[in-house]
Amino acid sequence: MENESMKLVELVVKAADDKRAEDIIAMDVSKISILADCFIVMHGNSEKQVKAISEEIIDQAEKAGMDVRRVEGRESSKWLLIDLGEVIVHVFHYSERSFYNLEKLWSDAPLVDITNMV
């Protein structure tokens, strides 16, 4: 994965961690998808928390001069998708995450080590 993508991953992970996002994982999809270099998946335990996590990620990305291309799911706060170009962020409500199970869907993608980012 490119260095620019890794900087963006770190920004997203730190912003999510600041709002107490749970079970944050980053998957390197650069070799199996043309959509992005990395998918980051996490969840919050309430709609309010999902919204707060998403807003913090968007705010930090904009402050860093990153292009927030699109945000989907704001109305329901059950699953928000934030398109940052090379990095796609999925912020789930706890109950929705297990239903969609993106980790299994993209299980061919190696995990990115984010332990030093939180």
C-alpha positions in Angstrom: 0.0 0.0 0.0 1.2 3.5 -0.8 2.7 5.8 1.8 -0.1 8.4 1.2 -2.7 5.8 1.9 -0.9 4.8 5.1 -1.0 8.4 6.3 -4.7 8.5 5.6 -5.2 5.2 7.4 -3.4 6.6 10.5 -5.5 9.8 10.4 -8.8 7.8 10.2 -7.8 5.3 12.9 -6.7 8.0 15.3 -9.9 10.1 14.7 -12.0 6.9 15.2 -10.2 5.9 18.3 -10.7 9.4 19.8 -14.4 8.8 19.6 -14.1 5.3 21.1 -14.8 3.4 17.9 -14.6 -0.4 18.6 -12.9 -3.2 16.8 -11.2 -1.0 14.2 -9.6 -3.1 11.4 -7.9 -2.0 8.2 -7.8 -4.3 5.2 -5.3 -3.8 2.3 -7.5 -4.3 -0.7 -5.1 -2.7 -3.2 -4.3 -6.0 -4.9 -7.9 -7.3 -5.1 -10.0 -4.3 -5.8 -9.9 -1.2 -8.0 -12.1 0.7 -5.6 -9.5 1.6 -3.1 -6.2 0.7 -1.4 -7.7 0.2 2.0 -11.0 -0.5 3.7 -11.3 0.5 7.3 -14.1 -1.0 9.3 -15.3 -0.2 12.8 -18.4 0.1 14.9 -20.1 2.2 17.6 -22.6 1.1 20.1 -25.3 3.7 19.4 -26.5 5.8 16.5 -25.2 8.9 18.3 -21.7 7.3 18.6 -21.7 6.2 15.0 -22.5 9.8 14.0 -19.8 11.2 16.3 -17.2 8.8 15.0 -18.0 9.6 11.4 -18.1 13.4 12.0 -14.7 13.3 13.7 -13.2 11.3 10.7 -14.6 13.8 8.2 -13.5 16.8 10.3 -9.9 15.5 10.7 -9.7 14.5 7.0 -10.8 18.0 5.9 -8.4 19.7 8.4 -5.6 17.7 6.8 -6.6 18.8 3.3 -7.9 15.4 2.3 -10.7 15.1 -0.3 -13.9 13.8 1.3 -15.4 12.6 -1.9 -18.7 11.2 -0.6 -20.5 10.3 2.5 -23.4 7.8 2.5 -25.8 6.8 5.2 -26.0 9.9 7.3 -29.8 9.7 7.5 -29.9 6.5 9.5 -26.6 6.3 11.3 -26.6 2.5 11.0 -23.9 2.2 8.4 -21.9 5.3 7.2 -19.6 5.0 4.3 -16.9 7.7 3.9 -15.1 7.8 0.6 -11.7 9.3 1.0 -10.4 8.1 -2.4 -7.7 5.6 -1.6 -9.3 4.8 1.7 -13.0 3.8 2.2 -14.2 4.0 5.8 -17.2 1.9 7.0 -18.6 3.0 10.4 -21.3 0.6 11.5 -23.8 0.4 14.3 -22.9 -2.7 16.3 -26.0 -4.6 15.2 -25.4 -3.9 11.5 -21.7 -4.8 11.4 -22.3 -8.5 12.1 -25.1 -8.6 9.6 -23.1 -7.2 6.7 -19.8 -8.9 7.8 -17.5 -7.1 5.4 -14.5 -8.7 7.1 -15.6 -12.1 5.7 -16.6 -10.7 2.3 -13.1 -9.2 1.9 -11.3 -12.0 3.7 -8.7 -12.3 0.9 -7.4 -8.9 1.9 -4.5 -8.9 4.3 -4.9 -6.9 7.5 -2.9 -3.7 8.0 -1.1 -3.5 11.4 -2.7 -0.5 13.1 -1.6 -1.3 16.7 0.8 1.6 16.9 -1.9 4.0 15.7 -4.3 3.7 18.7 
